[in-house]
Amino acid sequence: MPQRAASEPITISDKRVAEIDALARATDRSRDDIIDQAIEQYLKANNWQMNRIQAGIDAAREGRVRDADGVFGGIGEKYGWAR
């Protein structure tokens, strides 16, 4: 079943609207399509980041951590960097 579209008034600077419109023209897409895709990508990236942060917090609370010297030492060994 198709998703119902919601309408939400937002404020966007004239400069940003011009950039969106230029991209829409260049890609033969609508302004709405460009904005919807941008919001989708933003939410996907930020949800991924928040999930990774929460996983790190959970790991720290459970004691699943490594000390900084161990982490940097491993990176140095892998790439041949001296500390």
HELIX and SHEET records of a PDB file:
HELIX    1   1 ASP A   14  THR A   27  1                                  14    
HELIX    2   2 ARG A   31  ARG A   61  1                                  31    
HELIX    3   3 ALA A   68  TYR A   79  1                                  12    
END                                                                             
